[in-house]
Amino acid sequence: MQRPPTVGLRNNMNNPHDHSKPFTPIGYTNFRNSNRLFGIKLQDRYSHIYALGKTGVGKTTLLLNMAIDDIYKGYGVCLIEPHGDACLELLRQIPEHRKKDVVYFDATNAAHRTGFNPLHGVAKEQRHLVASEIVLSFKKIWSDSWGPRLEHILRYCILTLLEYPVATLLDIVPLLLDQRYRNIVLQYTDNSTIISFWLGEFEKYPAGLRADAIMPILNKAGVFSSSEVLRQIVGQQHGMNIEEMMNTGKILICNLSKGIIGEDASQILGSLVTTGIQVAAMRRAAIPEEQRVPYMVFIDECHSFITTSFAVMLSEVRKYKIGLFFSHQYMAQLPEDVCGAVLGNVSTIICFRLGSVDSKTMEEEFYPTFKQEDFISLPRFAIYLKVLIDGMESRPFSARLGARV
């Protein structure tokens, strides 16, 4: 066991249920049975947290303990996860004085699904970002049947619909197939590049080439119409406003249980919500620093939802008082570029028990304190970590989680 850093430790604050502490609890140090509660300060949260470990080793316990403490402290919180169990547990733990702040985005509830339109009300300067993220979300899901022409046309579809005030993602299909509808939509844009694409390129495709070009897009965009879940949620012109929730400190709980709504629908909705978070975070540049409400975003099974540009954005949003917590099982779940961007842009890394490949990578990250075999043999709820303390990275040390709050 490695001696922990002394900063951030509290001998007289060992009760994790006391939410008045000046830090968010992570666990207890175990160097020479010291058993001292420690955590991470608010300013250091903005440099983000990455938790890695096998299934059933304690990642969800850590996530919930931190999220519940944030809620008691009055911070805004967002939880995105594809199983539903953590969402239900967090809902159960909401204190009475914060219940009015809860927005439960429950994709599993067929009787009442909250709408979410990622195309609605996007500022002009952010439309390219939104279009790129939606295209990347599609590419992530259907990477085995992707191509440059498909991506090119789909990008212009999204950019065009972002110009149309009442558009939803269901409108991709009529935009491609119905010239009369297309002409109506084009009346709402003065963007010469968009107009040139449709009138100077798309309209001039020979019939056979056009059919071949749009068929793969129709197959993919058709999921929004064919899936009852997606149709009911993204087919609404209005719905939840992530930017407003972020700036007023709301608690957004996104139940995207893939066991109920299906893996594709879960991934698509989660990716669209993370895009909304990215856009809302960047728009905080227009808000004076002292008026930015602390907002903590927890993304479980992060490999299902985040893209490279989202991971790269982490270094930007820390100044906007956004703190992210990512967790998943093993690094190969992330594309290499996304994994590199995450590791390069988070300052607190928490490792639970790992497999042989990830333990080798983390041996290098935690050198020379812990070796590969140390990560492989960690018991449940035991962790090795490096924590940001007052803007400085601590040396690696060992600890254990406390009981779930």
C-alpha positions in Angstrom: 0.0 0.0 0.0 1.2 3.5 -0.9 1.2 6.3 1.6 -1.5 8.8 0.4 -1.0 12.5 0.0 -2.0 14.5 3.1 -3.8 17.3 1.3 -7.6 16.7 1.2 -7.6 14.2 4.1 -9.8 14.8 7.1 -9.2 13.0 10.4 -12.3 14.6 12.0 -14.6 14.2 9.0 -14.9 10.5 8.6 -18.7 10.4 8.1 -19.5 10.2 4.4 -23.1 11.0 5.1 -22.1 14.5 6.3 -22.6 16.5 3.1 -21.2 19.7 4.6 -17.6 18.6 3.9 -15.5 21.0 1.7 -14.8 18.2 -0.7 -16.7 15.3 -2.5 -15.9 12.0 -0.7 -14.2 9.3 -2.8 -13.2 6.7 -0.1 -10.9 5.9 2.8 -7.2 5.6 2.7 -5.8 2.3 3.8 -2.1 3.0 4.4 -1.2 1.3 7.6 -4.9 1.0 8.5 -5.2 4.8 8.6 -8.8 4.7 7.5 -9.2 8.4 6.8 -11.9 9.8 4.6 -10.6 11.7 1.6 -12.1 13.3 -1.4 -11.7 15.9 -4.2 -12.4 19.6 -4.0 -14.9 21.4 -6.3 -12.3 23.3 -8.4 -10.4 20.0 -9.0 -13.6 18.3 -10.2 -13.6 20.6 -13.2 -10.6 18.7 -14.5 -12.7 15.6 -14.7 -12.6 12.0 -13.4 -12.0 8.7 -15.2 -12.9 5.5 -13.5 -11.9 2.1 -15.0 -12.6 -1.4 -13.8 -14.3 -4.7 -14.4 -18.0 -5.3 -13.9 -19.1 -5.5 -10.2 -16.0 -4.0 -8.6 -17.6 -0.8 -7.3 -17.7 1.8 -10.1 -21.5 2.4 -9.7 -21.1 2.7 -5.9 -18.5 5.4 -6.4 -20.6 7.2 -9.0 -23.7 7.2 -6.9 -21.9 8.3 -3.7 -20.4 11.3 -5.6 -23.6 12.2 -7.4 -25.7 12.1 -4.1 -23.1 14.3 -2.4 -23.3 16.7 -5.2 -27.0 16.8 -5.0 -27.0 17.5 -1.3 -24.4 20.3 -1.9 -26.9 22.0 -4.3 -24.9 21.4 -7.5 -26.5 20.6 -10.8 -26.2 16.9 -11.8 -26.7 14.8 -14.9 -26.6 11.0 -15.0 -26.5 9.1 -18.3 -26.4 5.3 -18.1 -27.6 2.4 -20.3 -28.9 0.0 -17.7 -31.4 2.0 -15.6 -30.4 0.6 -12.1 -28.3 3.5 -11.1 -31.0 5.9 -12.3 -33.6 4.3 -10.1 -31.2 4.3 -7.1 -30.3 7.9 -7.6 -34.0 8.8 -7.8 -34.6 7.0 -4.6 -31.9 9.0 -2.8 -33.0 12.5 -3.9 -33.5 14.6 -0.7 -36.8 16.3 -0.3 -35.4 19.8 -0.8 -34.0 18.9 -4.3 -37.0 16.9 -5.6 -38.3 20.0 -7.4 -35.1 20.2 -9.4 -35.4 16.6 -10.8 -36.0 16.0 -14.5 -36.4 12.3 -15.2 -35.8 11.5 -18.8 -37.1 8.0 -18.9 -36.9 6.4 -22.3 -38.4 3.2 -21.0 -41.7 4.7 -20.1 -43.9 4.1 -23.1 -46.9 6.0 -21.5 -44.9 9.2 -21.1 -41.7 9.8 -22.9 -40.2 13.3 -22.6 -39.3 14.8 -26.0 -35.8 15.9 -26.9 -35.1 17.6 -30.2 -31.3 18.2 -30.7 -32.0 20.4 -33.7 -34.2 22.9 -31.9 -32.9 26.4 -31.1 -29.3 25.7 -31.9 -27.3 29.0 -32.3 -25.8 29.6 -35.7 -22.3 29.5 -34.5 -22.8 26.0 -33.1 -24.7 24.3 -35.9 -21.6 22.8 -37.4 -20.6 21.4 -34.0 -24.1 19.8 -33.6 -24.1 18.4 -37.2 -20.6 16.9 -36.7 -21.6 15.3 -33.4 -24.8 13.8 -34.8 -22.9 12.5 -37.8 -20.2 11.0 -35.5 -22.9 9.4 -33.4 -24.4 7.7 -36.5 -20.9 6.6 -37.6 -20.1 5.1 -34.2 -23.2 2.9 -34.3 -23.0 1.9 -38.0 -19.2 2.0 -38.6 -19.3 -1.3 -40.5 -21.4 0.2 -43.3 -20.1 3.8 -43.5 -18.6 5.7 -46.3 -17.4 9.3 -47.3 -20.3 10.0 -49.6 -22.9 8.9 -47.0 -21.2 11.1 -44.4 -21.1 14.1 -46.8 -24.8 13.9 -47.7 -25.9 13.2 -44.1 -23.9 16.2 -42.8 -25.7 18.5 -45.3 -29.0 17.0 -44.2 -28.4 17.9 -40.6 -27.0 21.4 -41.4 -30.1 22.1 -43.5 -32.6 20.9 -40.9 -30.8 23.0 -38.3 -31.9 26.1 -40.4 -35.6 25.0 -40.3 -37.3 26.1 -37.0 -39.7 23.1 -36.8 -37.4 20.3 -38.0 -36.7 17.1 -36.2 -34.5 14.1 -37.1 -37.5 12.4 -38.6 -37.3 15.0 -41.4 -34.1 13.5 -42.8 -36.1 11.1 -45.0 -38.5 13.5 -46.5 -35.7 16.0 -47.1 -34.0 13.4 -49.3 -37.0 12.0 -51.0 -39.5 14.9 -51.4 -38.4 17.8 -53.5 -41.4 20.0 -52.5 -40.5 19.6 -48.9 -36.9 20.3 -49.6 -37.8 23.5 -51.4 -39.9 24.6 -48.3 -37.0 24.0 -46.0 -34.5 25.8 -48.2 -36.6 28.9 -48.0 -35.4 29.2 -44.4 -31.7 29.4 -45.1 -29.5 32.1 -46.6 -26.4 29.8 -46.2 -24.9 29.8 -49.7 -23.0 26.6 -49.1 -26.1 24.7 -48.1 -28.1 26.0 -51.1 -25.2 25.2 -53.4 -25.1 21.6 -52.2 -28.8 20.9 -52.8 -29.2 22.9 -56.1 -25.7 22.7 -57.5 -24.8 19.1 -56.5 -27.6 17.0 -55.2 -30.2 18.0 -57.8 -27.7 17.2 -60.5 -27.0 13.6 -59.5 -28.3 11.2 -62.2 -31.3 9.3 -60.9 -29.4 6.0 -60.4 -26.5 7.7 -58.6 -28.8 9.6 -56.3 -30.7 6.4 -55.4 -27.5 4.6 -54.6 -26.2 7.6 -52.6 -29.2 8.1 -50.4 -30.2 4.5 -49.8 -27.7 3.9 -47.0 -28.8 7.1 -45.3 -32.5 6.2 -45.6 -31.7 2.8 -44.0 -30.0 4.5 -41.0 -32.3 7.5 -40.6 -35.3 5.2 -40.9 -34.6 4.0 -37.4 -36.1 7.2 -36.1 -39.4 6.4 -37.7 -39.4 2.6 -37.2 -38.4 2.7 -33.5 -41.4 3.7 -31.4 -39.0 4.9 -28.7 -37.0 7.2 -30.9 -40.1 8.4 -32.9 -41.8 9.5 -29.7 -38.8 11.2 -28.3 -36.9 12.9 -31.2 -40.1 13.4 -33.2 -41.3 16.1 -30.8 -40.4 19.6 -32.0 -39.7 20.8 -28.5 -38.8 19.0 -25.2 -36.2 19.2 -22.5 -33.8 22.1 -22.7 -30.4 20.9 -21.5 -28.9 24.4 -21.5 -31.6 25.7 -19.3 -31.3 22.8 -16.9 -27.5 23.2 -16.8 -27.7 26.9 -16.0 -30.4 26.5 -13.3 -28.7 23.6 -11.5 -31.3 20.9 -12.3 -30.8 17.2 -11.8 -31.2 15.4 -15.1 -31.5 11.6 -14.8 -31.4 9.8 -18.2 -32.7 6.2 -18.0 -31.6 4.7 -21.3 -31.9 1.0 -20.3 -30.9 -0.9 -23.4 -32.5 -4.0 -22.0 -35.9 -2.3 -22.5 -35.5 0.1 -25.4 -32.8 -1.8 -27.3 -29.0 -1.1 -27.7 -29.3 1.1 -30.8 -31.9 3.4 -29.3 -30.0 3.6 -26.1 -26.8 4.5 -27.9 -28.5 7.1 -30.2 -30.3 8.8 -27.3 -27.2 8.9 -25.1 -25.1 10.3 -27.9 -27.7 13.0 -28.6 -27.9 14.0 -24.9 -24.1 14.2 -24.7 -24.1 16.4 -27.8 -26.6 18.6 -26.0 -24.4 18.8 -23.0 -21.4 19.7 -25.1 -23.3 22.5 -26.8 -24.7 23.8 -23.6 -21.3 23.7 -21.9 -19.7 25.7 -24.7 -22.5 28.3 -24.6 -21.5 29.1 -21.0 -18.8 31.3 -22.5 -21.5 34.0 -22.7 -22.3 33.8 -19.0 -20.1 35.7 -16.5 -17.9 33.3 -14.5 -19.5 34.2 -11.1 -23.0 33.3 -12.5 -22.0 29.8 -13.8 -23.7 27.1 -11.7 -21.5 24.1 -10.9 -22.7 21.2 -13.0 -21.5 17.6 -12.7 -22.1 15.1 -15.5 -21.8 11.3 -14.8 -21.6 9.1 -17.9 -21.6 5.3 -17.1 -20.6 3.0 -19.9 -19.1 6.1 -21.5 -17.9 4.1 -24.6 -21.5 3.9 -25.8 -21.9 7.6 -26.0 -18.8 9.8 -26.3 -16.9 10.8 -29.4 -13.4 12.1 -30.0 -14.5 15.7 -30.2 -16.4 15.3 -26.9 -13.3 14.0 -25.2 -11.1 16.7 -26.7 -13.6 19.3 -25.5 -12.9 18.4 -21.8 -10.0 20.8 -21.6 -12.3 23.6 -22.7 -15.2 23.1 -20.4 -13.3 23.1 -17.2 -13.4 26.9 -17.2 -17.2 26.8 -17.5 -17.6 24.9 -14.2 -18.5 21.6 -15.8 -17.1 18.5 -14.2 -17.3 15.1 -15.9 -17.1 11.6 -14.5 -16.6 8.8 -17.0 -16.7 5.1 -16.2 -16.5 1.8 -18.1 -15.0 -1.7 -18.0 -12.0 -1.8 -20.3 -10.1 0.6 -22.5 -10.5 -1.4 -25.7 -14.2 -0.4 -25.6 -13.1 3.1 -26.7 -11.6 3.8 -30.1 -7.9 4.5 -29.7 -8.2 8.2 -30.5 -11.1 8.6 -28.0 -9.2 6.8 -25.3 -6.1 8.9 -25.9 -8.2 12.1 -25.7 -9.9 11.0 -22.5 -6.6 10.1 -20.8 -5.0 13.3 -22.1 -7.8 15.5 -20.7 -8.7 14.1 -17.3 -6.7 14.8 -14.2 -8.1 12.2 -11.7 -7.8 8.5 -12.6 -9.4 5.9 -10.4 -8.7 2.2 -11.2 -10.6 -0.8 -9.8 -9.6 -4.4 -10.6 -8.4 -4.5 -14.2 -7.7 -7.2 -16.8 -4.2 -8.0 -18.0 -4.1 -5.5 -21.0 -5.5 -2.5 -19.1 -3.3 -3.3 -16.1 -0.2 -3.0 -18.3 -1.3 0.4 -19.5 -2.1 1.6 -16.0 1.3 0.3 -14.7 2.8 2.9 -17.0 0.4 5.6 -15.9 1.0 4.8 -12.2 4.7 4.1 -12.5 6.6 3.4 -10.3 4.1 2.9 -7.5 2.0 0.1 -8.7 2.8 -2.9 -11.0 0.6 -4.8 -13.4 -0.1 -7.6 -11.0 -1.3 -5.1 -8.4 -4.2 -4.0 -10.6 -5.2 -7.5 -11.5 -5.5 -8.6 -7.9 -7.4 -5.7 -6.4 -10.4 -6.9 -4.3 -13.9 -5.5 -4.7 -14.2 -1.8 -3.7 -10.4 -1.4 -3.5 -8.9 1.3 -5.8 -5.6 2.7 -6.9 -5.8 6.4 -7.9 -4.2 9.7 -8.8 -6.2 12.7 -7.6 -5.9 16.4 -8.5 -5.3 18.3 -5.3 -5.5 22.1 -5.6 -4.6 21.9 -9.2 -1.6 19.5 -8.7 -1.7 15.8 -9.5 -1.0 13.6 -6.5 1.3 10.7 -6.5 -0.6 7.3 -6.9 -2.0 5.8 -3.7 -4.3 3.0 -2.6 -7.7 3.3 -1.0 -11.1 1.7 -0.6 -14.6 2.9 -1.1 -17.0 3.4 1.8 -20.5 1.9 1.9 -23.0 3.3 -0.6 -24.6 6.5 0.8 
